[in-house]
Amino acid sequence: MIFGGWRCASAPPIPEYTIARTALQAAQDVEAARYASGFWHKSEEYYRKGEQAYADNDFGVAREFFEQAREYAEKAENSARLRKFQSGEGFP
């Protein structure tokens, strides 16, 4: 959960930012926007929110958004791989 009410000084969430970006790229590589659009759009939305929070130096909130972006990107990638496999278009 995201708690916007209290903001602590915390370190920039560089690992979470990097992992979320990598997860989005992996999902994009398997055409998640086509095969798992719901998960894909959620991951993009959370990633953009994370970038905005990061730019605003709201690192605690950014960390939460990047973690959610990663989770949805992983779901998008897995779902896209499964759907491609089921349709005969590729291997998981």
N, C-alpha and C positions, 0 to 999 in steps of 0.2 A: 504494500500500500504506500501511497505517496502522502506525506504529511507536509503540506505547504506552509503550515502555520509556524513551525519553528525551523529555523535555518541555522545550522551550526557551521562554523568554519571547518571545512574539511578539505582534504587533498583532492585535486582534480582526478576524476575517475578515468584515467588514461587507459588502464587495462579493459574496463568495461566498454569504453568508447571503441577501442580497437577490435575487441571481440564482436561487438554488435555490428560494426562495419564489415568484418570478415564474414559473419553469418549472413548478412544481407547480400553480399557478393556471391556467396555459395548458393543462396536461394535464387538469385538472379541467373546464375549460370545454368540452372536446371529449368528455367522458364516458369518460376513460381507464379509470376503475375498472370500467366495463362492457365496453369493447372491448379493453383491454390490461391486464387485472388483474394479471398477473405483474409487469410493469414498474412499474405504478402502486404496488403494495404495496411493492416494493423501494424506490422513491423515497420513499415515506412513512416507511419504516423508517429509511433513512439520514438523512432530514431530522430525525426525532425524536432520533436518536442525535447528530446535529450540534447540535441545540438543547440537549441535556443536556450535551455536552462544552463548549459555549459557556457555559452556566450555571455549569459547574465551572471556568471560566477556562482550560480546556485548548484554547487556540485553534488550535494546530497540528492536533490531532485533529479539532476542529470543522471546520476548513477542508477536510480530506480527506472527511469525511462530507457536507458541503454540496456538494462537487464531485461526489461519487458520486450524491447525491440529484438534482442537476441532470441528470447524464447519463441516469439512469433515467427521470426525468420527461420529458426530450426524447424518449427512445425510446418511452415510453408515449404521448405526444402524437402522434408520427409514426405509430405503429402504429394508434392509435385512428382517426386521420384516414383512413388507408389502408383499414381495415376498414369504416368507415362508407361510404367511397366505393365499395368493392367490393360492399357490400350495397345500394347505391342510396339510402342515407339522407342523403348529403351530398357536398359537394365537398371535396377535400383542402385 
